[in-house]
Amino acid sequence: MTKFEYINKNISRVKREVKMGLIPVGILRHYEIYSRFDYYIKQGHEICCAINFTGDDMRVCDRTVFRIIKNMEEIA
């Protein structure tokens, strides 16, 4: 199970743990960015275009999007 799948299944628990300070706040931002990337991939865009569109939408550089994708696809 990847980090994205884990957060997706346990989103309420993750939000609660973020409020308690157990998980960094940035993980929710990473989840949001990866969700947008996943949305573009499911629409049929190529990976490079999906990264570019995600970066534009979320106002981050393409390299940051790539790092977040790599992080969220790691096995938790």
Short mmCIF file of the C-alpha atoms (twelve columns), coordinates in Angstrom:
data_MODEL
# 
_entry.id   MODEL 
# 
loop_
_atom_site.group_PDB 
_atom_site.id 
_atom_site.type_symbol 
_atom_site.label_atom_id 
_atom_site.label_alt_id 
_atom_site.label_comp_id 
_atom_site.label_asym_id 
_atom_site.label_seq_id 
_atom_site.Cartn_x 
_atom_site.Cartn_y 
_atom_site.Cartn_z 
_atom_site.pdbx_PDB_model_num 
ATOM 1  C CA . MET A 1  0.000   0.000  0.000   1 
ATOM 2  C CA . THR A 2  1.416   3.369  -1.015  1 
ATOM 3  C CA . LYS A 3  1.296   6.496  1.120   1 
ATOM 4  C CA . PHE A 4  -1.398  7.950  -1.141  1 
ATOM 5  C CA . GLU A 5  -3.598  4.854  -0.789  1 
ATOM 6  C CA . TYR A 6  -3.130  4.859  2.987   1 
ATOM 7  C CA . ILE A 7  -4.061  8.525  3.322   1 
ATOM 8  C CA . ASN A 8  -6.976  8.082  0.932   1 
ATOM 9  C CA . LYS A 9  -8.423  5.240  3.031   1 
ATOM 10 C CA . ASN A 10 -7.726  6.921  6.390   1 
ATOM 11 C CA . ILE A 11 -8.187  10.616 5.595   1 
ATOM 12 C CA . SER A 12 -10.193 11.411 8.728   1 
ATOM 13 C CA . ARG A 13 -7.587  9.742  10.935  1 
ATOM 14 C CA . VAL A 14 -4.737  11.541 9.175   1 
ATOM 15 C CA . LYS A 15 -6.487  14.916 9.581   1 
ATOM 16 C CA . ARG A 16 -7.021  14.214 13.275  1 
ATOM 17 C CA . GLU A 17 -3.350  13.277 13.738  1 
ATOM 18 C CA . VAL A 18 -2.278  16.446 11.923  1 
ATOM 19 C CA . LYS A 19 -4.379  18.477 14.373  1 
ATOM 20 C CA . MET A 20 -2.698  16.682 17.273  1 
ATOM 21 C CA . GLY A 21 0.733   17.404 15.798  1 
ATOM 22 C CA . LEU A 22 1.727   13.791 15.160  1 
ATOM 23 C CA . ILE A 23 1.948   14.196 11.389  1 
ATOM 24 C CA . PRO A 24 3.404   17.244 9.575   1 
ATOM 25 C CA . VAL A 25 0.873   19.635 8.041   1 
ATOM 26 C CA . GLY A 26 2.633   19.413 4.676   1 
ATOM 27 C CA . ILE A 27 1.418   15.846 4.170   1 
ATOM 28 C CA . LEU A 28 -2.093  17.141 3.463   1 
ATOM 29 C CA . ARG A 29 -0.692  19.554 0.855   1 
ATOM 30 C CA . HIS A 30 1.244   16.696 -0.731  1 
ATOM 31 C CA . TYR A 31 -1.922  14.604 -0.758  1 
ATOM 32 C CA . GLU A 32 -3.778  17.443 -2.481  1 
ATOM 33 C CA . ILE A 33 -1.048  17.859 -5.116  1 
ATOM 34 C CA . TYR A 34 -0.851  14.128 -5.794  1 
ATOM 35 C CA . SER A 35 -4.654  13.944 -6.065  1 
ATOM 36 C CA . ARG A 36 -4.584  16.638 -8.738  1 
ATOM 37 C CA . PHE A 37 -1.817  14.770 -10.587 1 
ATOM 38 C CA . ASP A 38 -3.827  11.539 -10.363 1 
ATOM 39 C CA . TYR A 39 -6.879  13.374 -11.742 1 
ATOM 40 C CA . TYR A 40 -4.960  14.471 -14.839 1 
ATOM 41 C CA . ILE A 41 -3.505  10.983 -15.361 1 
ATOM 42 C CA . LYS A 42 -6.978  9.438  -15.188 1 
ATOM 43 C CA . GLN A 43 -8.143  11.928 -17.823 1 
ATOM 44 C CA . GLY A 44 -5.608  10.388 -20.197 1 
ATOM 45 C CA . HIS A 45 -2.841  12.990 -20.168 1 
ATOM 46 C CA . GLU A 46 0.780   11.932 -20.430 1 
ATOM 47 C CA . ILE A 47 2.846   12.039 -17.246 1 
ATOM 48 C CA . CYS A 48 4.904   15.085 -18.276 1 
ATOM 49 C CA . CYS A 49 1.770   17.061 -19.183 1 
ATOM 50 C CA . ALA A 50 0.028   15.991 -15.962 1 
ATOM 51 C CA . ILE A 51 3.030   17.177 -13.932 1 
ATOM 52 C CA . ASN A 52 3.048   20.491 -15.783 1 
ATOM 53 C CA . PHE A 53 -0.707  21.042 -15.343 1 
ATOM 54 C CA . THR A 54 -0.502  20.114 -11.662 1 
ATOM 55 C CA . GLY A 55 2.372   22.516 -11.071 1 
ATOM 56 C CA . ASP A 56 0.436   25.325 -12.738 1 
ATOM 57 C CA . ASP A 57 -2.748  24.595 -10.772 1 
ATOM 58 C CA . MET A 58 -1.057  24.260 -7.397  1 
ATOM 59 C CA . ARG A 59 1.542   27.015 -7.975  1 
ATOM 60 C CA . VAL A 60 4.621   24.860 -7.444  1 
ATOM 61 C CA . CYS A 61 7.458   24.033 -9.807  1 
ATOM 62 C CA . ASP A 62 7.474   20.831 -11.829 1 
ATOM 63 C CA . ARG A 63 10.417  19.449 -9.868  1 
ATOM 64 C CA . THR A 64 8.458   19.796 -6.618  1 
ATOM 65 C CA . VAL A 65 5.517   17.940 -8.153  1 
ATOM 66 C CA . PHE A 66 7.865   15.170 -9.295  1 
ATOM 67 C CA . ARG A 67 9.350   14.829 -5.778  1 
ATOM 68 C CA . ILE A 68 5.886   14.691 -4.231  1 
ATOM 69 C CA . ILE A 69 4.804   12.004 -6.703  1 
ATOM 70 C CA . LYS A 70 7.885   9.954  -5.889  1 
ATOM 71 C CA . ASN A 71 7.245   10.360 -2.152  1 
ATOM 72 C CA . MET A 72 3.528   9.499  -2.316  1 
ATOM 73 C CA . GLU A 73 4.155   6.371  -4.413  1 
ATOM 74 C CA . GLU A 74 6.543   4.894  -1.835  1 
ATOM 75 C CA . ILE A 75 5.329   1.877  0.067   1 
ATOM 76 C CA . ALA A 76 4.147   2.941  3.509   1 
# 
